[in-house]
Amino acid sequence: MSQVETTTTLPPAGKYELDPGHTTIEFVARHMISKVRGRFTEFTGTVELGDTPETSSVQVEVVASSVTTHLEQRDTHLKSGDFFDLEKYPTFNFRSTAVRVTGDDTFEIDGDLTIKDITNPVTFQGEYLGWGPDMNGAPMFAASAKTTVDREDWDMTWNMAVETGGFLVSKKINIEVEVEAHKVG
């Protein structure tokens, strides 16, 4: 695969930290015939921007107990052994393994997603939204990324057949991330 050139102006190289007040980590699952959206409210993450996008890396740790779907009964079930099993596995982790530019403002990030001590490769499709100075004059940037995973790859196999056919919860889960990151140091 040939390298795609970008004419987009990128932020200065260096270490950037995710801004939790302006970053969201969400998921979307089918529930019977509708969709349910959930969010993790506690996480940390860094982006090491290299001199080129291909020399960049991403690391994120999510506190699993911070999940919210705005329905207490569902949140409690997600935290149980049927899904996240918080007593044994309090965090999820993502570590990038490769970054590729795919267009002027698009990219892909390959990485390892670890949930319940099970690590599987995933690829996020991303969009670079731009950069500029933050309120203190330091560089910051924004980006979006998404992927679709099969929750059963992380031993989350609980489900229930429904009378009208099909199952209560989809196997396929969309993960959607909106990032604002600020340069540190």
Salt bridges, closest charged atoms under 4 A:
ASP19 OD2 - HIS22 ND1 2.91
ASP19 OD2 - HIS182 NE2 3.18
GLU26 OE1 - ARG37 NH1 3.04
GLU26 OE2 - ARG39 NH2 2.60
ASP82 OD2 - HIS77 NE2 2.69
GLU108 OE1 - ARG100 NH2 2.66
ASP110 OD2 - ARG100 NH1 2.53
ASP134 OD2 - HIS182 ND1 2.91
GLU152 OE1 - LYS171 NZ 3.52
GLU176 OE1 - ARG37 NH1 2.90
GLU180 OE2 - HIS22 ND1 3.70
GLU180 OE2 - HIS182 NE2 2.84
